[in-house]
């Protein structure tokens, strides 16, 4: 945080590279500072001019007679380091470097940026950029706009951080169209010094900022972000667009878990765990911001729809229900009062169709009844303007109808036309207006996600007794043998050392030993080839199940041996015999290490279909008990675990505990880069749930 006040709340600003030529970046930045009536001193710096914009111009920052808090640098990249050095000598506290051509272009630009950062640190300055659009602070006491855009930011309570300078102008335009006001805007570009995390900390206690919007291209320090966001989110909603949802060209992962993590599940998990709403587009970002900055957070997901058009109301209904929202029917006193207030419209349903001829009085009458109904948390108003109805009268009637309303109210004006005075009137009175009903539905569902996060209990990790020494011995042996993975019996022993139940594991090198092992395990048994070279044994037919006597075990032993020559198995032939775990659901538990976020724990539907169905959930380690509940409960296949169509529910206690125990294991041993427990059979009967197979990938030093 230290030093950011000199960037966002400076008492004096120098524009180094200010220009006399209209249309240039240097001219537009100085022009914006002036026309926005910055409450401080302004010093243009350009060795080729004596006056710019009727203000005395200085050859260098060193020639400015007064102290300078912040300098905006917009000069060719080859001069930026020299200018920064002069700023340091002058005692400038903050820099906003607009100039591009640094790390983002690679090559010499990387070295140039490194040199720039060294200068900034040498003089204890703070820097936003390089390669950025600039910054804005609309506080009346500051009133600073040092961007080169043509759109003036409206004052408001929204803080916005963008890594993209190119989006700056478009974002400012769109926000103005929505009537969305900003407290501060920061385009951070390459974030060579000041990062998203720094600004989040700066805004955490800022009384001017109530909501924070983020456009992110990458994370600098995800663990730091998590800590900050968790502290801020309960008090100030954070809404984010994160680009780069896919990893094109990523190296093939060596486990199910790694393969399933090719999408940016780490980002989803991180944002979800710290209460940040992730939206899929800039449009959604501002749709949500318009609602949250003007309306209260709903207390639930129950929505009342009031419309003068049946088609849009049905579209709204489908969208809301599809997103998990609830459209309860109008009932009791509300239904009776609506029938009385709206005589002639027929029966009363939700959505409430006022019919096409409905005017302002119809909306006012309906809303004045619905606003007091405790069965609804939000009101969704849809108006399609007929030629015969005055839009402004409807807008005024809507405001009259909801006067004193404590619910969230969002409005859709379809086909109102550009520049509608009615829409501008509603926005002026803090009612967000949308063009299409689906946008309102998506916005309400996003806000409901945030509401549920606010209401979730605080989770707690658990610590279990474990045999860390045993696990370390197994890992050390694997490293000594230069093995990249721990599989088979040793893998299950690692799980057992942390109290995760496993199916007993026996190895046999001849058919008689196989029979003996089967009798020890207890029939029925499973027999499979004992070879780490075969990762997924079912694919090669290297597994025989439900063997019920010694004769069947011998036959299976010899049958599998005949399959081996084509598979080119090098080691001596042997098999694994395990008890056959039945009466349960195959699940998969795993871990993969994301280069940015660290260990990600996975849980989902297991067996041979895991990569096809991909019904899995990820969370960043360590897990709390609440994280585990959400991972399991969020699966589409969750009903299979709780008892579906009369089937018994699985032993949920041991399943949840196994995930927490694995989380502890992952935290204790960073030597392990990937884990695959597939399947973990979650059984109905207590004491029967067990891990059948596991594999641990060891981090190569």
N, C-alpha and C positions, 0 to 999 in steps of 0.2 A: 504493500500500500504506500510505503514511504515515497514521496515525490510525485505521486499521481495528482495531488491537489494543484501542483504547479502546471499540469497539463490541462486539467478540466476546469480549474478555477484560477487562472492566472490574472495578475493585475496588469501585466504588460506582455505584448506579443510582438515578435519580429517576424516578418515574412521575407525570408531569404530566397531571392529569385523572383520577387515581385516584378511585374512587367507592365509596361505602358501600353502593350498591344491587347486590345479587347479580344476575347476568345481564347487566350492562352491560359494555362492553369495558374500561372503566377499572378495574372491579372484578376482572374475570377475569385481566387481565394481572398485576396486583399479586398476586392469589391464586396464579397459576402460578409467579411468581418465588419466592414463599414456600414452597409445597409441594414445589417441586423443589430446595429447600435451597440456594439461591444462596450461594456462599461469598464474600460481600461485604456491604457496607452497602446498605440499601434505604431510600429516602426518598419516601413518598407526598406529593404536592403537590396541594392543593385548598383554595381560600379559604373553602369552606363547611363544612369539617370539621376537627376537632382530632385525631381518632384514626380510623384506618382499619385494619381487620384487626389490631387490638391494637398498632398502630405509630403513633407520634406523626406527625401530618400538619402540613405547612407551607403557608402561604398562597401563597407564590411560591417559585420556585427560589432567588431571592436571599436568602430567609430561612433556607435550609439552612445550618447552621453549618460543616459539613465540605465538603471539596472533592468534586466530583461528576464522574466520568469520562464517564458516558453518561446521557442522558435519553430516556425513551420519552414521546412527545407524543401524547395522545389527547384533544384538545379540539376544539370546533367550528372549522371552517376559518378563520373570520374572526379567530380569536384566535391562530392558529398562528404568524404572523410576529412578533407581540408576544412570545409565549413564547420563540421562537427567539432574539430579540434579548436577552431576559433571560438565556437560557442562555449566549449569547456573553459577556455582561458577567460572568457567574458564573465563566467559565473552563471550561465543559463542553467536552469534546473530541469527543464523538460524539452524534448524534441518530438515533433511530428514530421516524419520523413515521408513525403509524398513520392519522391523520386523512385523510379523502378529500375530494373536491370541488375538485381542482386541474386540471392539464392534461387529465386524462382526461374532464372534462366540457366542455372548451372554454370559449369566452367569457371571462368574468372570471376563471375558474380558471387560465387560462394566465398572465395577468398576476400573479396571486397566487403561482403557483409560481416565476415569475421573481424576484419580490421575496424569496421564501423562500431561493432559491439565492444571491441577492446577500448576504443576511445570513449565510448559512453560510460563504461565501467571505470575507466581511469579517472574521470572527473565526477563520478557519483551522480551522473545524470540519469533520467529515465527517458525511454524512447518508445514511441508508437510507430510501427512500420519496420522497415521501409516498404514501398510498394503499397500504399494505402490511399484511401479516399479522404481521410481527415477525421475531425471530431466535431461534435456539436454539444453545447450545453445551453438549454433554453431557460435556465433560472433567470428571472428578471434582474437579479443582482449581477449576473455574469453576461448573459445574452451573447454567447460566442458561437459563431459558425465559421470554422475554418475548413470548409470543404470547397470543391470546385463545381458543385452542382447548381442547377438553376432553381431548385425548389427549396423554399423556406420550410424548415421543420416547425410543425405546430407544437406549442408547449403542452406538456402532459406529464404523465407519471410512468411512462414506459422507458426503460433503458434497453438499448439495442447494441449488440456486438456482432460485427461481421468480419470474417476473414477475407471476404471478397471485396476488393475495391470496385470492381466492375459492376457489382450489384447496387452500389451506393445510390446512384441517381434514380434507378428504377424503384428502389425501396422507398426513397423519400417521396416520390411521386405517388406510389400506391398508398402509402400511409396518409397522405393528404387527401386523396380521394375517399378514404374510409373515415376521415375525420379523426385519425389516431394521432395523439400527441406524444412527444418524446420528452423525457427529462434530459437524457444524454444519449448520444450516438457515438460509437467508436468503431472505425474501420481499422483493424489492427494489422492487415496485410501479412507480412512474413513473420510477425510477432517475434522479432529477433531479441527483444528485451521484454517489453510489457506483453503479458499473455492474457488470455481469457480469464484465467484464475486470478490474476492480479486485479483485474477490473471487477470481477465478481466480489472479491473481498472489499474493494473500495465502495461498491454499491450496497453491501450487506446492511450497513447502518445509515445509508443515505436517505434522509426523509423525503427527498424529491422523487425517489424511485420506488414504485410499488410492484411492478412486473418487469421481468427481464426476458428479453428475446435473444436467441443466439442463432447465428448461421455459422456452422463449423465445417471445416474440411478435414481437420485432424486434431488430435489431442496432444498437448505437450506433456503434461503430467497427469494421467488419469486418476491416480490414487489421490493426488492433491485436489483434483476437481471433485472427486467423490466426497471428500471430507467437507469442502466448502459448500457444495450443493446441498448436502444433507442438512447443514446448518441453516441455509437460506430458505430452502423450499417450504418449510412449514409456515413461514411468514410472508414470503414473496414468491409467487409462482414463477417458475423458469420454464420457458417453452423453447424447444430447439429444433432446427433443421440440420441434420448431419448428412452431408453428401458422401458418396462412395459406399453404397450399400453392397456392392459385390467386389470380390477380389479376383479380377481377371488375371489369369496366368499364375495363380498361386500354386506352389508346389503341392503335389498330391500328398495327402495326409496318410499316415501309416496306421491309423485306427479309425473305428467307426466315429468316435467322438471328434477326432480331428477333421474327418471328412464332413461331418455335419456342421462344423463350425466355420465352414468356408465363407458363409455370409457373415455380415458384421454383427453377429449375435453378441459380441462383447460390448458393442455400443448400446444395443438394446438393453442388455442386462444391467450395464452401469447406469444408464439414464433411469431405468425403471426402479432400481434399488435406491436411488437417491432422490426420487420424486420429481424428476425432470420429464415434462411431457415431450415426447418426440413426435413431430408431425412430418408429413412426407413432402411438403412443398412450401415455398415462400407464401403462396396464397393461403394455405391452411394456417401458417404461422400467424398471419395478420388477422385471419378470421377469428382465431382463438383469442388473440390479443385484444381485438375490438370488444369481444364479449367480456373478457375478464377485467378489462380496465374500466368498463362502464356499468357492469352488473354484478350482483353478489354471486358467490359460489352457491349453486343449488344444494339443498339439504338431502336430496335423493335423486333418483333417476326417473321420476314420474312426470310425464309431459302432457299438458293439455294443448290441443291444436284448435285454433279458431281460424276459419278460412271462408272466403266468399267464392271459392272455386273448388269443385270436387276433385278434379284431376290432380292439381298440385297437392291437395291434402292427402290423397292416396299415395303419391310419391313420397311425401314427408313421412307418412305412416310406415311404408315399406322400409325406408332408409333408417328410421329410428329403431324399429323392431329388429332389423338386421344387425344393428350396432349394439344390441343389448339393452336398449332403453325400454321403458314401460309406459304404455298408453292405457291407463285405467279408465273404465267408463265413467261418465257423469252419473252420479247416483244421489239418492236421498233428497235433501233439501235443495242442493244445487240443481238437480234435474228439474225439480218442480219450479224453482225460481226462473230457470232458463226458459222453460215452456211458457211461463207467464210473461216474461220480458220480451220473448220473441214469438209471439202468437202468430201462427200461420206458417211456420217453417217445418211443421211435422214433428217427428220424433227427434229426441235429442241424443246424439252419439258423440263419441270422441274418436276421430276428429269431428268438430262441430262445423257443419256446412251451412253458412248463412245465405247461400244461393247468390247468383250473379247480381241480382238487383239490390243487394244489401249495400247500404251506405254507412256513413259515419255513425249514425244513431244506433244501428244494429251492432256495430263493433263495440260501441260504448256500453250498450246494455249488457251484452254478453260478457265483456271483460270485467265489468263492475261486479258481476256475480262470481265469476271464476277466480278472481284475484284473492277471494277470501276462503276458497275451498282448500282445506288442509290435506286433501288427497292428492294434491299436485305440488310439485316443486318448481316447475318451469312452465312458462306460457309461450307458445310458438304461434305467432300471428302471420297469416298469409293473406296478402291482398293483391289481386290481379285487377288493375284499374279498367273498368268499362269506360266508354266514351261519355256516358251520361253521369258519371260520378266524379265529383271534385276531389282530387287526390289530397289537397291540403286539408279539406274538411275531415277526411278520413284520418289523416295523421293527427290532427288536433283531437279528434274523438278518441283515438287510441290512447293518447296521453291522458285525456280526461278519465277514460275507463280504468286505467291502471294506477290512478293517483293513490298514493299511500301503499302501493303493492310492495311486499317484501320478497317476492319471488323473482327469479331470473326471467327476463322478458326479452326475446329476440324476434325480429321482424323480417319477413321476406316480402319485398315489393317486386313482383314479377312484371316485366314489361313497362315499367314506369318511365323509361326513357332517360337518356343522359341529361344531367343538369336538373333533375327533378327537385323542385323547391320543397316538396313534401318530404323527400328522403333527407335533404339537408336539414330540414326542420327537426326531424326525429333524431338525427345524429347530434344535433346541437343540444338536444335534451337527453343525451346519453342513452339513446336506444340504438343499438347496432342494427344496421339494415343490410340484408343480403339479397343477391339477385335470384338465387335458386334455392329451393327447399333442402336439397341434399347437403348443401354447405352448412345450413343451420343444424341439420341432424348430426353431421360429423363434428361440428363445433361443440354441441351439447354432450356428445359421447366423450370427446376429449376432456372436457371439463369434469365429467363424471369420473374419469380415470383419476384425475387429480384429487377429487373429493374422496374417493375410496382410499387413495394413498394417505391423505391427511388423517383418515379415520382408522387406519390399520394400527394395531398395537405395535409397540416397539419390540423388535425381536432381540433375542439374546443367544449368543453362542453357548455351546455346552462343552465341557471338558470331561473326557472319559479316561479311565485307567487304560494304559497301553504298554506294550513291550517294545519300546523304541530301540533297545539294544538288539533285539532279534531282527528287526527290520534293517538296521544299519549293517549287521553282519551279512544278510542276504545281498544287499546292494553292494557292499565291499567285495564280496565273492564274484559278483557279476562283473564289476569293474576290473578286478584282477584278471579275469578270463577274457576281458575285452568284449564282453557281450553287450549288445545294444538294448536288450530287453530281458525282463524277468518274466517267465511264463510257467505254466504247469503248476506243479506242486509248490514250488517256492513262491509263486505269485499268490496262491491261496493262503500260504503261511503268513504272508504280509498282511492279508486281510484279517486272518485269525488273530494276529498280534494286536490288532486294533478292535477286536471284539465283533467283527463283521462275520456272521455265520456263513460257513462254506460246506459244500458237499464233500465228504471225505474222499481222498484221492489216493489210489493205489496204482502202482506200476508193475507190469508183469512182462517177462521176456520169453515165456513159453506158455503153452496152453494150460498146463497143469497149475502153474502159478496164477494164471488168470482165473481159473475156477476157484482156487483157494481164496484169492482176493475178493471174488464175487460173493463167496459165502461169508466172508468177514463183513463186507459192506451190507449184505442182506438183499435178497431178491425183491423186486426186479432191479436190474442194473443197466447201466449204459457203458458201452465199450467203444473207445475211439483211439485212433492212431496217436501215439506219443511222439510228436515231431513239431518243433518250433518252426520248421520250414513251411508247414501248412497253417496259415493264419486262421482261415475260416474253414473249418473241417467239413461242415455240412455241404459246402459247394463241391467238394471232391468225393462225396459219398464215403468219407472216412469216419463215419459215426454209425453205430448200430445200437438201437434202443429197445427197451422192454424185453431184455433177456431174462428168462425166468428159471433156468436150470443150468447145470454144468454142461450138458450136451449143447445147448444153444450158445453158451459162452465159447466152447471150443470151436464150434462151426464159425462163429463170428470172427474169432481170432485168426483162423486160417483164411477166411474169405477176404479180410482186409489185407493180409500179407500179399495176396495175389494182385492187389491193386497198386502196390507200391512201386514196382519197377518203372512204369511209365512216369511216375511222379518224381523219379530220380532222388529218392531219399537216401542220404549218405550214411546216417547213423544206423547202428544196429537196431533191428526191428523190435519194437515193444509197443504195448498198448496201455491205456489208462482205463481203469475200472472205477466207476463211481456209482453210488446209490442213485436210483432214478427218482428224482424229485417230481412229484405229481401233485395235482390238486391246486394249481396256482396259475398266476399270470406271468409270462416272461417279460421282464423289464430290463432296461440297460442303464447302468450307472457308469459315468466316466468323467475324465478330466482332460482338458487340453490347455496348453499354455499359449495365450495370446501375447504377441510381442509388445503390445501396448498396455494391456490390462492385467497381465499375469494369469494365474490359474483360473480357468472357467470350469465349474462343475456342471455336469449334464445329467439329466434324468429323463427317461421316456419309455415308450413301448419298445420291448426288446425282441430278441430272437433274430431270425433271418430277414425280417421285413423292416428292420430299423431304418435302413437308408432309403427304402422306398416310401414308407409312410412318413418318416421324418417328424413324428409326433413327439417332439422333445422340447425340453426347457433348459435354459442355461442361466446360471447366476455366477457372479464373481465371488471368488473365495475371499474371506471365510463366510460360511453360511450361518445364518441365525435360524432359530426354530420357525420364525415367520417366513423366511426365504424358502425353507423346505416345504411348508404348507402351500405356498403359492406355486412352487414348481410342480408339485403333484396335482394340486387342484386345478391348475391352468391347462392341463392336457385335454385334448379332445377325447382321449380314451379313458379319462378319469372314471366314467361310470363302470368300466370293466373292473376297476379296483374296489369300488364301493358296493358292488352287488348289482348285476344287471339282469333283469327279467327273472328274478327269483334266485339267482346264484348268490353264494355266500360272499360277503366282503372279505378282502384279504386282511392279513394282520398288519394294519397300518402303523402300529407302534414300532415294530421292528424295522419296517421299511424306512420310516422317517429317521430312526436312530442310526441306521446304516449310512444314510446320507450325511448325517452330522459327524459320524465317526470317520467317514472318508474325508470330509472337510478338514478334520483335525490332522489326519495322516498327511494330506497335501500340504498343510501349513508347516508340519514338522520336517518335511523332506523336500527341499527344492531341487534335489538331484533328479527327481521324477518329473519328466516333462509331459507325459501322457499316461492315462490309465483307461483301460477298457474292461469293465465287468459285464460280460454278456454271454449268457443271460444271468440276471439275478432273478430267481423265481420267487415271486411274492405269493405265499400260500395262504389259504384260508385258515388252516389250523395253526394254533400258536406253537412256536418252536420248530416249524417245518420250513420256513422261508430260508433260502440259502443261495449263495453265489456258486455257480457251477463252473465258470471258467473266468480267468482274468489274465490281463497282460499289462505290464508296466514298462514304459519306454524310459530309458535312462538318458539324462542330459549328457551330451558329449562335451567334455572340457576341451 
